[in-house]
Amino acid sequence: MEAKQADLAGPGIGNYDELEQILPQDYTSLLTPKETQIALFAVKNYIEDNLCRELNLIPVTVPLIVDVESGVNDYLDRDGSRTPIEFHISNDRNVHPIDAQVVQAATKWKRMALKQFGMAPGEGLNTDMRAVRKDYFLDHDHSAYVDQWDWELAITREQRNLDFLTDVVKKIWKVLKGAEARAQELFPQLKSDTYPNLPDELTFLHAEEILERYPDLPRKQRETAILQDYPAVFIYGIGWPLEDGYPHEMRAADYDDWVTETTSKDGRPMHGLNGDILVWNPVTQRRHELSSMGIRVDAESLRKQLSMSGQLDFLDFPYHQAILNDEIPLSIGGGIGQSRVYMLLLKKAHLGEVSVTVWPQVLKDMCAAKNIFVLE
């Protein structure tokens, strides 16, 4: 049980001795650094254009910093372990100061933005989001610098169901598969028997179903096990306590709806209108998360989730008041990790090969010894 508790959040790698064992032993990049940049931006442009087309989104600007008092910053989970960078702006000689935070994700801001940009049901937005998450352990696929396609789509109350969520996920998968084909059209060496392509379709499973298969395994080990049978999965219902008493993973209480009751394919009661896309990465030989998404909380599910997490004081924030008073649209949204996608589609062993950020010297030395060269 201690292993399950420890596995609820975080990357799952605890130190650099462990990481050294995980990194590939016989790696050679299929692309030069220059080719990598060409392929990376081709993938970026393809995904942005086609994500907007498939989901009826428009690109919009997105903040890097937000006002603390707005309550729109993303806390990523509900145990308080990942806190944003906060700083004081002494504007006008501290007469009109602002306490600001660096964004950890634009999850809540996007929903407010749907109203700001006048989005009706069936219309939405996509952002080229940048964030800082200082509390990650920096390994092969976790960085303090985060880039995401953070998207949000206004919906009707009737669309708050698993079938609608599933249809949206399938559209996103279609875009990712198309981006894979685009990269391989430009650089045919990316089509390799050593590193198989993504499957044409995702397998959809509920977190409860995966627990039933592997009741004694912690979450990340369950994901690793299921990806041996299905190399690309969407896992429903992340946040609600499962049969063993633990959620599949911690989720913040004020964006995705993880309490609404649903029904499994075989008629059993389940919970949650959210989920994650995970794939098997043939380069790293590990689970690889690409996206988290979900139908967002309404007034009822927000109150219930904040109560369960002991965070009812959040209801005083403007963002939460807007949900309670039906002042912002009902929506579905998610974040697709940009560097995570580039790393996967360009067959890279480390996030630092497609993203320029800070890495400790111990990691850079370890990677160089394995023919992995992170960007400086």
C-alpha positions as CSV (number, residue, x, y, z in Angstrom):
1,M,0.0,0.0,0.0
2,E,2.9,2.4,0.7
3,A,4.0,1.9,-2.9
4,K,0.6,2.8,-4.2
5,Q,0.5,5.9,-2.0
6,A,3.9,7.1,-3.2
7,D,2.9,6.5,-6.8
8,L,-0.1,8.8,-6.9
9,A,1.9,11.8,-8.3
10,G,5.2,12.6,-9.7
11,P,7.4,11.0,-12.4
12,G,8.1,7.7,-10.7
13,I,11.9,8.0,-10.9
14,G,13.5,8.9,-7.6
15,N,17.2,9.4,-8.3
16,Y,19.9,9.6,-11.0
17,D,21.2,6.1,-10.3
18,E,17.8,4.8,-11.2
19,L,17.6,7.0,-14.3
20,E,21.1,5.8,-15.4
21,Q,19.7,2.3,-15.6
22,I,16.6,3.4,-17.5
23,L,18.2,5.4,-20.3
24,P,18.8,3.4,-23.5
25,Q,22.2,1.6,-23.7
26,D,22.6,1.6,-27.5
27,Y,21.0,4.8,-28.7
28,T,21.7,6.8,-31.8
29,S,19.4,9.6,-32.9
30,L,17.8,9.1,-36.3
31,L,17.9,12.8,-36.9
32,T,20.7,15.4,-36.6
33,P,20.0,18.4,-34.4
34,K,19.3,20.5,-37.5
35,E,16.9,17.9,-39.0
36,T,15.3,17.6,-35.6
37,Q,14.4,21.3,-35.6
38,I,12.9,21.1,-39.1
39,A,10.9,18.0,-38.2
40,L,9.8,19.5,-34.9
41,F,8.3,22.6,-36.4
42,A,6.6,20.6,-39.2
43,V,4.9,18.5,-36.5
44,K,4.1,21.6,-34.5
45,N,2.4,23.4,-37.4
46,Y,0.6,20.2,-38.5
47,I,-0.9,19.6,-35.0
48,E,-1.9,23.2,-34.4
49,D,-3.7,23.5,-37.8
50,N,-5.4,20.1,-37.6
51,L,-6.4,20.2,-34.0
52,C,-8.1,23.5,-34.7
53,R,-9.8,22.0,-37.7
54,E,-11.0,18.8,-36.0
55,L,-12.3,20.5,-32.9
56,N,-13.4,23.8,-34.3
57,L,-10.9,25.8,-32.3
58,I,-9.1,29.1,-33.0
59,P,-5.6,30.0,-31.8
60,V,-5.5,32.5,-29.0
61,T,-2.8,34.2,-26.8
62,V,-2.2,32.7,-23.3
63,P,-0.7,34.2,-20.2
64,L,2.7,33.2,-18.7
65,I,1.9,34.9,-15.4
66,V,-1.4,35.3,-13.6
67,D,-2.7,37.3,-10.6
68,V,-2.7,35.1,-7.4
69,E,-6.1,36.5,-6.4
70,S,-7.7,35.2,-9.6
71,G,-7.4,31.6,-8.6
72,V,-6.9,30.5,-12.2
73,N,-3.4,28.9,-11.7
74,D,-3.3,25.2,-12.0
75,Y,-2.1,23.3,-8.9
76,L,-1.9,20.0,-11.0
77,D,-3.0,17.8,-8.1
78,R,-4.8,18.2,-4.8
79,D,-2.1,17.3,-2.2
80,G,-0.4,20.7,-2.4
81,S,3.0,19.2,-3.4
82,R,3.4,21.2,-6.6
83,T,3.3,24.9,-5.9
84,P,3.8,27.7,-8.5
85,I,6.6,30.2,-8.6
86,E,5.3,33.4,-6.9
87,F,6.6,36.9,-7.0
88,H,5.7,40.4,-6.0
89,I,5.3,43.3,-8.5
90,S,5.8,46.5,-6.6
91,N,4.1,48.5,-9.3
92,D,3.8,52.3,-8.8
93,R,6.2,52.3,-5.8
94,N,4.0,49.6,-4.2
95,V,0.9,51.8,-4.3
96,H,-0.8,49.4,-6.8
97,P,1.2,46.2,-6.4
98,I,0.3,42.8,-7.8
99,D,1.2,39.4,-6.4
100,A,1.7,37.2,-9.4
101,Q,2.4,33.5,-10.2
102,V,4.1,31.8,-13.1
103,V,1.6,29.6,-14.8
104,Q,1.8,25.8,-14.2
105,A,-0.9,25.1,-16.8
106,A,-3.6,27.2,-18.4
107,T,-6.4,24.8,-17.5
108,K,-8.6,27.2,-15.6
109,W,-7.7,30.3,-17.5
110,K,-8.9,28.7,-20.7
111,R,-12.4,28.2,-19.4
112,M,-12.6,31.8,-18.4
113,A,-11.2,32.7,-21.8
114,L,-14.1,31.0,-23.5
115,K,-16.4,33.7,-22.2
116,Q,-13.9,36.4,-22.9
117,F,-13.7,35.4,-26.6
118,G,-17.4,34.8,-26.9
119,M,-17.3,31.1,-27.6
120,A,-20.7,29.4,-28.1
121,P,-21.1,25.6,-27.7
122,G,-19.2,23.9,-30.4
123,E,-16.5,26.6,-30.5
124,G,-13.2,26.7,-28.7
125,L,-9.7,27.8,-28.5
126,N,-6.1,26.5,-28.7
127,T,-3.0,27.9,-27.0
128,D,0.7,27.6,-27.4
129,M,1.2,27.4,-23.7
130,R,4.5,27.8,-21.8
131,A,4.7,27.0,-18.1
132,V,7.2,26.4,-15.2
133,R,6.8,23.4,-12.9
134,K,9.6,23.7,-10.4
135,D,8.7,20.6,-8.3
136,Y,9.4,18.0,-10.9
137,F,12.3,15.6,-10.6
138,L,14.2,16.3,-13.8
139,D,14.6,13.0,-15.7
140,H,14.2,11.8,-19.3
141,D,10.7,13.0,-19.9
142,H,10.0,15.6,-17.1
143,S,11.3,19.1,-17.3
144,A,10.8,22.3,-15.2
145,Y,9.9,23.9,-18.5
146,V,6.6,22.8,-19.9
147,D,5.1,23.4,-23.4
148,Q,1.6,22.3,-24.2
149,W,-1.2,22.7,-26.7
150,D,-3.8,23.7,-24.1
151,W,-7.2,23.6,-25.7
152,E,-10.7,24.2,-24.5
153,L,-14.1,23.7,-26.2
154,A,-17.5,25.0,-25.1
155,I,-20.2,22.3,-24.8
156,T,-23.8,21.9,-23.9
157,R,-25.0,20.1,-20.7
158,E,-26.2,17.2,-22.8
159,Q,-22.6,16.6,-24.0
160,R,-21.3,16.0,-20.5
161,N,-21.0,12.3,-21.0
162,L,-18.4,9.6,-21.9
163,D,-19.5,9.2,-25.5
164,F,-18.8,12.8,-26.2
165,L,-15.4,12.6,-24.4
166,T,-14.5,9.5,-26.4
167,D,-15.4,11.1,-29.7
168,V,-13.1,14.1,-28.9
169,V,-10.2,11.8,-27.9
170,K,-10.5,9.9,-31.2
171,K,-10.2,13.2,-33.1
172,I,-7.1,14.1,-31.2
173,W,-5.6,10.7,-31.9
174,K,-6.3,11.2,-35.6
175,V,-4.3,14.4,-35.5
176,L,-1.4,12.8,-33.7
177,K,-1.3,9.9,-36.2
178,G,-1.4,12.5,-39.0
179,A,1.6,14.3,-37.5
180,E,3.5,11.0,-37.3
181,A,2.9,10.5,-41.0
182,R,4.0,14.1,-41.8
183,A,7.3,13.7,-39.9
184,Q,8.0,10.4,-41.7
185,E,7.2,12.0,-45.1
186,L,9.9,14.6,-44.5
187,F,12.4,12.2,-42.9
188,P,11.7,8.6,-44.0
189,Q,14.4,7.2,-41.6
190,L,11.9,7.8,-38.8
191,K,9.9,4.9,-40.1
192,S,11.9,2.1,-38.4
193,D,11.3,-1.5,-37.6
194,T,13.2,-0.9,-34.4
195,Y,10.8,1.7,-33.3
196,P,7.3,0.8,-34.5
197,N,4.7,3.4,-35.4
198,L,1.7,4.3,-33.2
199,P,-1.3,2.0,-33.6
200,D,-4.1,3.3,-35.8
201,E,-6.6,3.3,-32.9
202,L,-6.5,3.8,-29.2
203,T,-7.8,1.2,-26.7
204,F,-10.3,2.8,-24.2
205,L,-10.2,1.4,-20.6
206,H,-11.4,2.6,-17.2
207,A,-8.9,3.0,-14.4
208,E,-11.0,0.5,-12.4
209,E,-10.7,-2.1,-15.1
210,I,-6.9,-1.8,-15.2
211,L,-6.8,-2.1,-11.4
212,E,-8.9,-5.3,-11.6
213,R,-6.3,-6.8,-14.0
214,Y,-3.4,-5.8,-11.7
215,P,-4.7,-5.3,-8.2
216,D,-1.4,-5.5,-6.4
217,L,0.6,-3.1,-8.7
218,P,1.0,0.6,-8.1
219,R,-0.4,2.9,-10.8
220,K,2.7,3.4,-13.0
221,Q,3.4,-0.3,-13.0
222,R,-0.3,-1.0,-13.9
223,E,0.1,1.4,-16.8
224,T,3.3,-0.2,-17.9
225,A,1.7,-3.7,-17.8
226,I,-1.4,-2.7,-19.8
227,L,0.7,-1.0,-22.5
228,Q,2.3,-4.4,-23.1
229,D,-1.0,-5.6,-24.4
230,Y,-2.3,-2.3,-25.8
231,P,0.5,0.1,-26.9
232,A,-1.8,3.1,-26.9
233,V,-4.6,3.6,-24.4
234,F,-7.0,6.2,-23.1
235,I,-7.6,5.7,-19.4
236,Y,-11.0,7.0,-18.1
237,G,-11.8,8.0,-14.6
238,I,-8.6,9.5,-13.0
239,G,-9.1,11.1,-9.6
240,W,-12.0,9.1,-8.1
241,P,-11.0,6.6,-5.4
242,L,-10.9,3.1,-6.9
243,E,-11.8,-0.3,-5.3
244,D,-8.5,-0.3,-3.4
245,G,-9.2,3.1,-1.9
246,Y,-6.7,5.0,-4.0
247,P,-7.3,7.1,-7.1
248,H,-5.5,6.0,-10.2
249,E,-3.7,9.3,-9.9
250,M,-4.3,12.6,-8.0
251,R,-6.2,15.2,-9.9
252,A,-6.9,18.8,-9.0
253,A,-10.4,19.2,-7.6
254,D,-11.4,22.2,-9.7
255,Y,-11.0,21.5,-13.3
256,D,-11.7,17.9,-14.6
257,D,-14.9,16.2,-13.4
258,W,-13.8,12.9,-11.7
259,V,-16.9,12.4,-9.5
260,T,-19.8,12.2,-12.0
261,E,-21.1,8.6,-12.1
262,T,-20.8,6.8,-15.4
263,T,-21.5,3.2,-16.6
264,S,-18.9,0.8,-17.9
265,K,-19.5,-1.1,-21.2
266,D,-20.7,-4.1,-19.1
267,G,-23.1,-2.0,-17.1
268,R,-21.2,-1.4,-13.9
269,P,-21.2,1.9,-12.1
270,M,-17.9,3.9,-12.6
271,H,-16.9,7.5,-12.0
272,G,-15.2,10.3,-14.0
273,L,-15.5,12.2,-17.2
274,N,-11.8,12.6,-17.8
275,G,-8.7,10.6,-18.7
276,D,-5.2,10.4,-20.1
277,I,-3.6,9.2,-23.4
278,L,-0.6,7.0,-22.7
279,V,1.5,5.1,-25.2
280,W,4.4,2.7,-25.1
281,N,7.6,4.5,-26.1
282,P,9.8,2.0,-28.1
283,V,12.9,4.1,-27.6
284,T,12.9,4.4,-23.9
285,Q,11.0,1.2,-23.4
286,R,8.7,2.9,-20.9
287,R,5.2,4.3,-20.5
288,H,4.8,7.7,-22.1
289,E,2.0,10.1,-21.3
290,L,0.9,12.4,-24.1
291,S,-2.2,14.2,-22.9
292,S,-4.6,14.7,-20.0
293,M,-8.1,16.0,-20.7
294,G,-11.6,15.9,-19.5
295,I,-15.1,17.4,-19.3
296,R,-14.8,20.2,-16.8
297,V,-16.6,20.5,-13.5
298,D,-20.0,22.1,-13.2
299,A,-21.3,23.7,-10.0
300,E,-22.4,20.4,-8.5
301,S,-19.2,18.4,-9.2
302,L,-17.0,21.3,-8.2
303,R,-18.6,21.5,-4.7
304,K,-18.3,17.7,-4.3
305,Q,-14.7,17.5,-5.4
306,L,-13.6,20.5,-3.3
307,S,-15.3,18.9,-0.3
308,M,-13.6,15.6,-0.8
309,S,-10.2,17.3,-1.1
310,G,-10.7,19.6,1.9
311,Q,-10.5,22.7,-0.3
312,L,-13.9,24.4,0.0
313,D,-12.1,27.7,0.8
314,F,-11.3,27.8,-3.0
315,L,-15.0,28.7,-3.6
316,D,-14.1,32.3,-2.7
317,F,-11.9,32.7,-5.8
318,P,-13.5,34.5,-8.8
319,Y,-12.9,31.5,-11.0
320,H,-14.8,29.2,-8.7
321,Q,-17.6,31.7,-8.2
322,A,-18.0,32.0,-11.9
323,I,-18.6,28.2,-12.1
324,L,-21.1,28.2,-9.2
325,N,-23.0,31.1,-10.8
326,D,-23.0,29.7,-14.4
327,E,-21.1,32.7,-15.6
328,I,-18.7,30.8,-17.8
329,P,-19.4,28.0,-20.4
330,L,-19.5,24.4,-19.7
331,S,-16.5,22.9,-21.4
332,I,-14.2,20.1,-22.3
333,G,-10.5,20.6,-22.5
334,G,-7.0,19.3,-22.1
335,G,-3.3,19.7,-22.6
336,I,-1.1,17.9,-25.1
337,G,2.5,17.9,-24.2
338,Q,4.4,19.4,-27.1
339,S,7.9,18.2,-26.3
340,R,6.5,14.8,-25.2
341,V,4.9,14.5,-28.7
342,Y,8.1,15.6,-30.5
343,M,10.2,13.2,-28.4
344,L,7.9,10.3,-29.3
345,L,7.4,11.0,-33.0
346,L,11.0,11.9,-33.7
347,K,12.2,8.8,-31.9
348,K,14.2,10.6,-29.2
349,A,15.5,9.2,-25.9
350,H,15.3,12.4,-23.9
351,L,13.1,15.5,-23.7
352,G,16.2,17.7,-23.8
353,E,16.8,16.6,-27.4
354,V,13.7,18.6,-28.5
355,S,13.4,21.2,-25.8
356,V,15.9,23.8,-24.6
357,T,15.8,24.2,-20.8
358,V,17.9,23.7,-17.7
359,W,19.3,20.2,-16.7
360,P,21.7,19.3,-13.9
361,Q,25.2,18.5,-14.9
362,V,24.9,14.9,-13.6
363,L,22.1,14.3,-16.1
364,K,23.9,15.9,-19.0
365,D,27.0,13.9,-18.3
366,M,25.0,10.7,-18.0
367,C,23.2,11.3,-21.3
368,A,26.4,12.2,-23.2
369,A,28.0,8.9,-22.1
370,K,25.0,7.2,-23.8
371,N,25.2,9.2,-27.0
372,I,22.2,11.4,-25.9
373,F,23.0,15.1,-26.4
374,V,20.6,17.5,-24.8
375,L,20.2,21.0,-26.3
376,E,21.9,23.9,-24.5
